[in-house]
Amino acid sequence: MTVLTAPSSPLGRAWGRVVDVFTSPKSGPVLVTGLLFLLMFLAGGARYRGFLSATTILNLLVSYSYLIVLAVGMSFVIISGGIDLSVGAVLALSTIIAARLLQLGWNPVVVIVLILLTTSVLGLLVGLMIHVFDVQPFIATLAAMFLARGLCYIIAKESISITDPFFTWMATTRIVLGPKMSITPSVIIALVVLAIAVWVLQYTRFGRTAYAIGGGEQSGMLMGLPTSRTKVLVYVISGFCSGLAGVLYAFYTLSGYALTGVGTELDAIAAVVIGGTLLTGGYGFVLGSALGVLVLGLIQTIITFEGTLSSWWTKIFIGALLLVFIILQKVLTSRRA
């Protein structure tokens, strides 16, 4: 007996494609994040006067440019199936090194290069520890976190102000984009890093290998991909981005302090996960991580506009969002299994 089925309508096929996109473990969480950001932005605009404007978005980029760079480095690590708990402490180490060396009269360009080299080498050591000695990323990066934070206190226990002319110029310079709209040079740096990361992950062999490691390292090895080298290099990239984020944070605050960035590693992880990257690796978009940073920043902005809420509500909302997105990822991946 032959069963005849009526051909689906164009509207039905279009709806089916939309459902497939939103239920895909690869693109679904990112689209949900984008929709969430849009709804929060519109809700803020409906409640607060002057909220619904390009200035609000630009202010988020100015305030969180360092966190975008930090999330970029974290994206490489999580996509490859790892984790990096040291990024907040390395950020603090970068600020304190910058402040101390500038206080001693060092050239700011030399200071920045030295910071980036130091944090990249620290990332290399972490990567080698994970690959060569088969240490779990959680343990290896936890050790690096304690090391970096301890070095901060050895260099200086108190906060050090930065008065260097170049750092001051980077902190005060505004690039005008229109009436009441401007950004800082740090935003340009963060967007350039973001663009490079998108290109590397989507269009290079290194990026494909990082995804392959997250999806299954043994499969990547059988395919002949350089999994060992890539596994180490993602931590070098994370270390480099942590150092650069520290430099941007020093531009923003014009100070270095040992307690800077406490908990920032959790913000970076939250931004990456909310941005659609699977914690188990293999799926994710670095643009989604940047969008996740903007979502976190928008939550803080709305709470600031509200005025009556404690700043601790930011952590509560972020925690709730993180749980929702982890459950969403679990549901989508189980449906595709």
C-alpha positions in Angstrom: 0.0 0.0 0.0 1.5 3.4 -1.0 1.0 6.4 1.2 0.7 9.7 -0.5 1.9 12.8 1.3 0.9 16.3 0.3 3.7 18.5 -0.8 4.6 21.0 1.9 3.8 24.7 1.2 6.6 27.2 0.6 5.7 28.8 4.0 5.9 25.4 5.7 9.4 24.7 4.1 10.6 28.2 5.2 9.3 27.7 8.7 11.1 24.3 8.8 14.4 25.9 7.8 14.0 28.5 10.5 13.3 25.8 13.1 16.3 23.8 11.9 18.6 26.9 12.3 17.3 27.7 15.8 17.5 24.1 16.9 21.0 23.5 15.5 23.7 23.1 18.3 26.0 25.1 16.1 23.9 28.2 15.3 20.9 28.0 17.7 22.5 29.3 20.9 24.1 32.2 19.0 20.8 33.2 17.5 19.1 33.0 20.9 21.9 35.2 22.3 21.3 37.8 19.5 17.5 37.7 20.1 18.1 38.1 23.8 20.3 41.1 23.3 17.7 42.7 21.0 14.9 42.1 23.4 16.9 43.5 26.4 17.9 46.5 24.3 14.3 47.2 23.3 13.0 46.7 26.8 15.6 49.1 28.2 14.6 51.6 25.5 10.9 51.3 26.5 11.6 51.8 30.2 14.5 54.3 30.3 14.7 57.6 28.4 17.8 57.9 26.2 18.6 54.2 26.5 17.6 53.2 22.9 20.5 54.8 21.0 23.7 53.9 19.3 25.5 55.7 22.2 24.5 52.9 24.6 26.1 50.3 22.3 29.3 52.4 21.8 29.6 52.9 25.6 29.4 49.1 26.1 32.2 48.7 23.6 34.3 51.4 25.4 33.7 49.9 28.8 34.1 46.2 27.9 36.7 46.3 25.1 39.2 44.5 27.4 36.6 41.8 28.1 36.0 41.2 24.4 39.7 40.5 23.9 39.7 38.2 27.0 36.6 36.4 25.6 38.4 35.9 22.2 41.2 34.1 23.9 38.9 32.0 26.0 36.9 31.1 22.9 39.9 29.4 21.3 40.5 27.4 24.5 36.9 26.3 25.0 36.3 25.5 21.3 39.3 23.1 21.6 37.7 21.5 24.6 39.8 23.2 27.3 39.3 25.8 30.0 41.5 28.7 31.2 41.0 29.9 34.8 44.2 32.1 34.8 43.0 34.9 32.5 41.8 37.2 35.3 45.1 36.9 37.2 47.2 37.3 34.1 45.2 40.5 33.3 46.0 41.8 36.7 49.7 40.9 36.3 49.8 42.8 33.0 48.4 46.0 34.7 50.8 45.8 37.6 53.8 45.2 35.3 52.8 48.1 33.1 52.3 50.4 36.1 55.6 49.5 37.8 57.8 49.7 34.7 56.2 52.9 33.5 56.8 54.3 37.0 60.5 53.4 36.5 60.6 55.4 33.3 60.5 52.6 30.7 59.3 53.3 27.2 55.6 52.4 26.9 56.0 50.5 23.6 58.8 48.3 25.2 56.5 47.7 28.2 53.6 46.6 26.1 55.8 44.2 24.0 57.3 42.8 27.2 53.9 42.2 28.7 52.6 40.4 25.6 55.7 38.2 25.4 55.5 37.4 29.2 51.9 36.4 29.1 52.3 34.4 25.8 55.2 32.5 27.4 53.0 31.8 30.5 50.3 30.5 28.1 53.0 28.3 26.4 54.0 26.8 29.7 50.4 26.0 30.6 49.9 24.4 27.1 53.0 22.3 27.5 52.0 21.2 31.0 48.6 20.1 29.6 50.0 18.3 26.5 53.3 16.9 27.7 52.4 15.9 31.2 48.7 15.3 30.5 47.6 17.6 33.3 43.9 18.5 33.2 43.4 22.1 31.9 41.4 23.0 35.1 44.4 22.1 37.3 47.1 23.6 35.0 45.3 26.9 34.6 44.4 27.0 38.3 48.1 26.7 39.1 48.9 29.5 36.6 46.2 31.6 38.2 47.8 31.3 41.6 51.3 32.0 40.1 50.2 35.1 38.3 48.2 36.5 41.3 51.2 35.8 43.6 53.6 37.6 41.2 51.2 40.6 41.4 51.7 40.9 45.1 55.5 40.4 44.8 55.7 43.3 42.3 53.4 45.7 44.3 50.8 45.3 47.0 49.3 48.7 46.6 47.6 50.3 43.6 50.0 52.2 41.3 48.8 55.1 39.2 49.9 55.5 35.6 50.9 58.9 34.4 52.7 58.0 31.2 51.7 60.4 28.3 51.0 57.5 25.9 48.8 55.6 28.2 47.0 58.9 29.2 46.5 59.7 25.5 45.1 56.2 24.9 42.7 56.7 27.9 41.5 60.1 27.0 41.4 60.1 23.2 38.0 59.8 21.6 37.4 58.9 17.9 34.2 60.8 16.9 31.7 58.8 14.9 28.8 61.3 14.9 26.9 63.6 17.2 27.3 62.4 20.8 28.9 59.2 19.4 32.6 58.3 20.0 34.9 55.4 20.8 38.3 55.0 22.2 41.4 53.5 20.5 40.9 50.4 22.7 37.7 49.6 20.9 39.5 49.6 17.5 42.1 47.3 19.0 39.5 44.9 20.3 37.6 44.9 17.0 40.8 44.1 15.1 41.6 41.2 17.4 38.0 40.0 17.0 38.2 40.2 13.2 41.6 38.3 13.2 40.1 35.6 15.5 37.1 35.1 13.2 39.4 34.7 10.2 41.7 32.3 12.0 38.9 30.1 13.3 36.8 30.0 10.2 39.4 30.0 7.3 42.6 28.5 8.5 43.8 25.0 9.1 44.6 26.0 12.7 41.0 26.9 13.3 39.7 23.7 11.8 42.1 21.7 14.0 40.9 23.6 17.1 37.3 22.6 16.3 38.4 19.1 15.6 40.2 18.8 19.0 37.0 19.9 20.7 34.9 17.5 18.7 37.2 14.6 19.4 41.0 14.7 19.6 41.6 11.1 18.5 39.5 11.7 15.4 41.6 14.8 14.6 44.8 12.8 15.0 43.5 10.1 12.7 42.7 12.8 10.1 46.4 13.8 10.2 45.7 17.2 11.8 48.4 18.8 14.0 46.4 18.4 17.2 49.4 18.5 19.6 50.8 21.8 18.3 47.3 23.3 18.2 46.4 22.2 21.7 49.5 24.1 23.0 49.0 27.2 20.8 45.4 27.8 21.9 46.8 28.5 25.4 49.5 30.8 23.9 46.7 32.7 22.2 44.8 32.9 25.5 47.8 34.1 27.3 48.5 36.8 24.6 44.9 37.9 24.7 45.0 38.1 28.5 48.1 40.3 28.3 46.5 42.5 25.7 43.3 42.7 27.7 45.4 43.8 30.7 47.0 46.6 28.6 43.6 47.8 27.5 42.4 47.7 31.1 45.4 49.8 32.1 44.5 52.3 29.4 40.9 52.3 30.8 41.8 52.7 34.5 45.3 54.3 34.3 46.4 52.1 37.2 47.8 48.7 38.1 46.6 46.7 41.1 47.1 43.2 42.3 43.4 42.7 43.0 42.4 43.8 39.5 40.3 41.2 37.6 39.2 39.0 40.4 36.4 36.9 39.0 37.0 38.2 35.4 37.9 34.7 34.3 34.3 33.7 35.2 32.9 36.7 33.2 34.9 35.6 30.2 33.7 32.0 30.5 30.1 33.2 30.9 30.4 35.4 27.9 31.7 32.6 25.7 29.0 30.1 26.9 26.2 32.7 26.6 27.6 33.5 23.1 26.9 29.9 22.0 30.1 28.0 22.4 29.7 24.6 23.9 31.6 24.0 27.1 32.6 20.6 25.8 34.1 22.1 22.7 33.7 21.5 19.0 31.0 24.2 18.4 31.1 27.9 18.7 31.6 31.3 17.1 34.0 34.0 18.4 31.5 36.6 17.2 29.0 35.0 19.6 31.5 35.5 22.4 31.7 39.2 21.7 27.9 39.3 21.6 27.9 37.5 25.0 30.1 40.3 26.4 27.6 42.9 25.2 24.8 40.9 26.8 26.7 41.0 30.2 27.4 44.7 29.7 23.8 45.4 28.9 22.6 43.7 32.1 25.0 45.9 34.1 23.8 49.0 32.2 20.1 48.2 32.9 20.8 47.7 36.6 22.6 51.0 36.7 19.7 52.8 35.0 17.3 51.2 37.4 19.2 52.7 40.3 17.3 50.8 43.1 18.9 47.4 42.5 22.1 46.2 44.1 25.1 45.5 41.8 25.0 41.9 43.0 21.9 41.5 40.8 24.3 41.5 37.9 25.9 38.2 39.2 22.4 36.7 39.8 21.2 37.5 36.3 24.4 36.2 34.7 24.3 33.0 36.8 20.6 32.5 35.7 21.5 33.1 32.0 24.5 30.8 32.2 22.3 28.0 33.6 19.7 28.6 30.9 22.3 28.5 28.1 24.0 25.3 29.4 20.6 23.6 29.5 19.8 24.9 26.0 23.1 23.5 24.7 22.4 20.2 26.4 19.0 19.9 24.8 20.1 20.9 21.3 23.1 18.5 21.3 21.0 15.6 22.7 18.4 16.2 20.0 21.1 16.0 17.3 22.7 12.9 18.8 
